[in-house]
Amino acid sequence: MKNAICLLMFLPAAAYPNPDYPTGNMSVAVFNFQSDKGANEKFGVADAGKSVASLLACDLSALEPIRVVDRGSIQQGEGSSKMSLGEPITPEGARQIGRALGATSLVSGQILASHAQVIIAAKVVSAETGAATGAMVKGDTSTPIADLISQLGAQVARIAMIQKGVEPTSWAPAAIVGTRERATSLGSNIPHDEVACVLAIDGRVIPDEVEKWSQTQTLLPGFHEIFVRYYDGTASAGHDFVFNAKPGASYEVYFEKGHLSLASLNTPAVPSVGPVLWIRDQRTREPVTAVTQVSFGPRQPGVPTDFEFRGLNDVSTGDNPDFSRSPSLRFK
């Protein structure tokens, strides 16, 4: 289950020159979570704690008015200022770490995973008072980890606001739909539908996706994997995208027809080039994922059995990281 955009905005410590934390500044520093061998094996990565912390920081960056301290700054100083879910921190220690990172709230956590359940627990410490508040999410094997991290992000954000004396808020879910166009085939006057739609979200398959191309699918704010499908009545093509869904935003799967190459036109055995697929913001019509040309397959595309966020061990802050696939790993 499940990596563009990255409409992420990580703020370095230099962005917070005033150690007295001016009113309205709610900046969260997310430290690597703790994870044991069982959790690492379940998530299919070397360090599930680091992966979850990186994704949590990305999700938090989408929740206004929260700001997120640059993960690189935290990693550089983590040797001397480690945060642990089970270890207490003194008010003075919290203030020192907060001043060093420019953070008003410090987040640490732990992942507990069994065959049937995943629990992600977090501790949010006020860098001004040292007071700690807990947050926790849990799910079974059918719960997408992306949704768990999104839920935890909303809890952490509300706690950070309360710690700053700001009224906590709620963030509306995002939405995504497909698109459809009427077209005629080359050399034919018979019209047909071309559809680009959502086949699966975080590994959850949408039944009868072509017929439901216009049905709105909801997304919790944060990173999600969207497996999209193009179908023109005879041929299909599919592709994976991962992007950071903004609260309340509306997105759509979009496509343009591919262009036939000279080789394809002259050699019937060579398949035609498939469509160009991407996900875009419905309001601005700007892409929020990579714009990718895909090939037609011999069969209708199913959901891949191996998923991995690009940079799962180190979520990128670059623009538009696309989905990458590993031959053996699946984030689930």
N, C-alpha and C positions, 0 to 999 in steps of 0.2 A: 504494500500500500504506500500511500504516501500522502522537485526541486525546481524576459525574465529580466528577467526583468530586473530586476532588482530595483524597484522603486524604493530601495532601502536608503535610509539616511542615518549612518552611524556618526555620532559627533565625538571628536577626539577631546582629550582632557583640556587642550588649549582653548576649547570653545567655552570653557567655564572658568574664567580667570578669578572670579570672586569666591573665596572659600566660605563666605557667609551665606551662600545659597539664596540669591534674590528670590522674592516671592514669584510664584508661577513657574519656576524652573523645577521640573520633575524629571530628573535624569537617572536612569536605571543602569546599574552595572551587573551583568549576568556572568557569574563565575561558572567554571566547568562543574557539572553535576557529578556525583559519585555513581559508579555503576560496577556491578560485579561481573564475573565471567558469564553467568547465566543471562544477564541482560544484554551483554555484548553479543552473545551467540544468537539470542532471539532477534536482535536488530540487525545482525549480520555485519557488524563493523568492529573495528579494533577498540574503539572507545565510545560507547553509546552515550556516556555522560557528556562528553565534549560535543557530540553531534546534536543532542537534544538542547544543550545550552545555546549552541549557535542558532538553531532553528527558533528557539524561544526568543532570542534577541531580535531575530528578523521579524517575527510576528509582533513583538512589542513596538518595533519601529513604525508599524502601520497604525498604531492606536494613539491618535492625538488626544491630549497634548503631551504624551510621553515622549521623551527623548532617550536614546540608548547610547551608552558609552562604547566607544570603539573597542571591539573585541581584541584587537592587536595590543592596545594599551593594557588591557587586563592580563593578557597572556605574558607580556613582558614583566609585569610586576607580581605575577601570581606566586612566584617562589617565596617572596617575603611577606605576602599579604593574602595567604590562602584563606578561602571561606569554606566552611564545612557545615553541613546540615546539623550534625550532631554536636558540634563544638560551640560553646558559648563565646560571645565576643563582648568585650567591655564597651561601654559608651565611648570612652576615649579612643579605643581601637577602631570602632566604627567611624568616628569622626576623622581619624588619621587616614583611613582608607578612602573615605568619601572625599576628603580634600585632595588626596593624591590623584584620584580618578575623575574628580569633578562630578561626583554622583550624589544624589540625595537618598537613594535606596540601593541596597546591596542584596543580590539574590544568589542563593546557593541551593542545591537540591540533591536528590537521590532518586535513582530508578530501581524499582523492584519488579522483577519479571518472573513469572512462572509459566507453565505450559498453558494455563487457562486465563491468566490475568496479567495486566500491566498496571502498575501504580507509579505515578510520578509525583513526588512530594517536593515542595519548595519552601524555603524560609526567606522572608523578606525583612531585612533589617534597616531601620531608619538610620541614615548616616548622621543625623543631627542628634538623636536621643539614644540610639542603641537598642530601642524597643524592637522586638521581633514578632512577626505574625506569620502563621503558617498557611499554606495553600496546598491543595491536593486534587488530583484527578485520577480516575481509574477506569479501565475498560476491559472488555473481554477480547477474545481473538477476532471478533468481527468489527471492533472499533478501530477506525483508521487512526494511526499515530498522529497524523496531521491534525485531526480534530482534537485529540487530547492536548496537543501542544497549544493549539489555538485557545481552547478552554482555559488552560493554565495561564496563558498570556493575559487573558481578560481578568482573571483573578489577581494576578500580580500587579497589573496596571491599576486596578481599583485600590489595592492596598497601598501602592505608592502614592496615589492621590490623597488617600486618607491620611497617610503619614505627613503629607505636606499641608494638611488642613483644608484640602480642596474637596468639594462635593464630588463623589465618584459618579461616573457616567456609565452608560451602556453603549455598545457599538453595534450598529445594525449589520446583519449579514450581507454579503455580496450575492450577486446572482449571475448566472451564465445561461445562454441559450444558443441554439444553432441558427443557421441561415439556409435559405432555399432560393433557387433561381430556376426559371423556366428556360429551356434551351432546345436547340435542334442539332442533331448530329450532322457531321460533315457528309454532304451528299444526300441528305434526307430532309423532308419537310415535316416529319412527325415530331412534335414537341415532347419533351420529357423533363422530369424534375432532376435537379442536381442538389444534393443536400450535404451540408457539413454540420455535424452534430456531435454532442458529447456521448461517448460510448461508456466511459467509466470515470469516476472521481475517486481518487485515492484507493483504487483497486475495487471499488464497488461498482458492479455492472448495472447499467440502466437498461431494463428489458425493452425491446421494441424501440430502440433508440431512433431509428430513422423516422418512424411514425410520430415520435415524440420530440422531433427536432425543435419545435417552438415552445416546448414545455420548460418553464423556468426551473433551473436547479440552483439550490442555495449553497453558499460557501461561507463557512465561518472565516472571519478575517485572518489572514496568514497564508503561509505557503501550502499549495495544493498541487497534486499531480492530476492533470486532465488528459485522458486518452481520447483523442478525437477521431472521427471517422468521416470520410468522404464517400458518397455513393451516388452514381449517376444512372442507376437502373440496371446496369450490366456489370460494372467494374467497381471495385472498392479500393481504398487506400487508407492507411491509418498512421498516426504519429502521436508521441507523448510530448506534453509540454508541462512545465512546472513554473508557477509564478506566484507572486505575493498578492493575494486578493485584498483590496482596500475595503474598509467598512462602508457599506451602503452603495458600493459601485456596481455597475451593470456591465457585463462583458458578453461578447459573442464570438463564436467560432466562425471564422471567415475564410473564404477561399477564392482563388482565381484559377482558371483553367491553365494547365501546362501547355507548353508549345511543343509541337512535334518537330523532332530533328530530321534532317535530310535522310539520315540512316533509317529512321523509323518509317519515313514515307516510302523509301525505296526497297526496304526489306521487311516483308510482312511478318517474318519470324521475330523481329525486334519489337518488344512492346512499346506503346506510346508513353511519352513522359507523363507522369501523374500531375495532380494539381499542386498548387502552392497553398499551404495551410498556415494559419496563425490565429492567435486569439487577440482581440482588440477591445479597447474601451468603447462602449456603445456611444457615449456622449462625445468624446473627442475623436473617435475613430483612429486613435493612435495604437500601434501594436504594443502589447504588453508581454509578448513572447518573441522569440526568434521567428522570422518568416522563412518557412522551410518548404522546399519542393520535395514531394514524396513520390514513390513509385507505386504503380498498380500492382497488386498481388494476385496470385492465381485463385485465392480464396478470400472470403470475407474476413477482414482482420479481427482476430480475437484479442483479448487483453493479454499482454505479455506476461510470462510467468516469472520474470526477473526484473526487478525495479531497483534503482538506486539513484538518489539525488546526486547530481553533479556536485562535488564538493561536500558530500555528506559528512566527511570528517572535518571540513573547514568551509562552511558556507561562504560563498564568494560575495564580495561587495561590488563586483563589477557590474556592468550593465548587461541585462538580458542573458543570464546564463541559461542555456538550454538543457534539456534532459539528456542524460547519458545512461548507457546501459552496461551493466556488468554481466559477465557470463555466468556468475554463480551467486551473486548477492541479491537479496530482496529485503527492502526495508519494511518490516511488518511487525 
